[in-house]
Amino acid sequence: MAILRESSSYYEIFKEATDLGIRREIFNSIELGLELKFGIEGLELLPEIRQIQDLENLKQIQVNENRRIDQTSR
């Protein structure tokens, strides 16, 4: 197992799997935020958002969406 952890392929696969999990969680969070704020109409944006591959851009969308929800719930 130690040899496997030292291989670059292991790290690449691990990073891809981790990024995929993070991406799923971000999409779920964005989806919930859109639905809470805009209802069914907000979910119409999801296909376009799902095309975004850059993880940092997705995180920024998530942060902005969470801020909007926080502001409207006060």
Stockholm file with secondary structure:
# STOCKHOLM 1.0

chainA/1-74         MAILRESSSYYEIFKEATDLGIRREIFNSIELGLELKFGIEGLELLPEIRQIQDLENLKQIQVNENRRIDQTSR
#=GR chainA/1-74 SS CHHHHHSHHHHHHHHHHHHHHHHHHHHHHHHHHHHHHHTHHHHTTHHHHHTCCCHHHHHHHHHHHHHHHHHHTC
#=GC SS_cons        CHHHHHSHHHHHHHHHHHHHHHHHHHHHHHHHHHHHHHTHHHHTTHHHHHTCCCHHHHHHHHHHHHHHHHHHTC
//
